[in-house]
Amino acid sequence: MIERELDIRTADGEMKTFIFHPEHDGPHPVVLYLMDAPSVRPALKDMASRLATAGYYVMLPYLFYRGGPFREFGMSDDDMHARRELMATVTPTNIVGDAQAMLDIAAADPAARDGAVGAVGFCMSGGLVLALAKAMPERVAAVASIHGAWMVRDTPDSPHLGLDAARAEVYLGWADNDPTAPAEQLDVVRAALDAAGVRYTFDFYTDAVHGYAPRGERYNRRASEQHWERVHSMLRRNVDQPG
């Protein structure tokens, strides 16, 4: 397994990005792996590495770069406050430029394959992958929103709007009693997907909470392992084949 990091130049600065891919049998299809609010940390790197072992070129960017250089966060009040401020710097609009910058890097790497790509987002990035599916329909063929937050917003770039532009297959993993994504918003998102004719699957969990996928205090093994099954299945259908 190859693991490396680099600073990718975007229109807004330098975005540290962690890249994982197998040493052999490339080039590998690209998957953009978007961080949750707790940011890039060992648990999320382990998940990106696990996905890469299945034969993918996984790119895990530090999306808070607009607010300063890369840092790891703890659970102190100061860190929690800092994260809340930084989350406001990541939007469904500016994630598109970030994704294009990453794909430009991948295009120059012989270990990365051209063609269809996937995107997986957690928490605050759940809606961002839908934004990518809408903005880059010719490239983004599969997206997964895992306990996505703020999927329905009072802004023109809300993830649930304009889904008729998307061609990707979509997976939604949704936890009950999630204050960042109330259950009634699932109905709104599903109605928008249906109206747009988007292929999608969703799982609704009453026994798991927001943050169930990564290892940590909210981890739920059953829900997390099911998200792995769903993601692998969708990527096999949509991005594994060349062209």
Sequence and secondary structure as in RCSB ss.txt:
>XXXX:A:sequence
MIERELDIRTADGEMKTFIFHPEHDGPHPVVLYLMDAPSVRPALKDMASRLATAGYYVMLPYLFYRGGPFREFGM
SDDDMHARRELMATVTPTNIVGDAQAMLDIAAADPAARDGAVGAVGFCMSGGLVLALAKAMPERVAAVASIHGAW
MVRDTPDSPHLGLDAARAEVYLGWADNDPTAPAEQLDVVRAALDAAGVRYTFDFYTDAVHGYAPRGERYNRRASE
QHWERVHSMLRRNVDQPG
>XXXX:A:secstr
 EEEEEEEEETTEEEEEEEEE SSS  B EEEEE  TT S HHHHHHHHHHHTTT EEEEE GGGGGSS     S
SHHHHHHHHHHHTT  TTHHHHHHHHHHHHHHT TTB  S EEEEEEGGGHHHHHHHHHH TTTEEEEEEES   
 S SSTT TTS GGG  SEEEEEEETT TTS HHHHHHHHHHHHHHT  EEEEEESS  TT SSSSTT  HHHHH
HHHHHHHHHHHHHTSS  
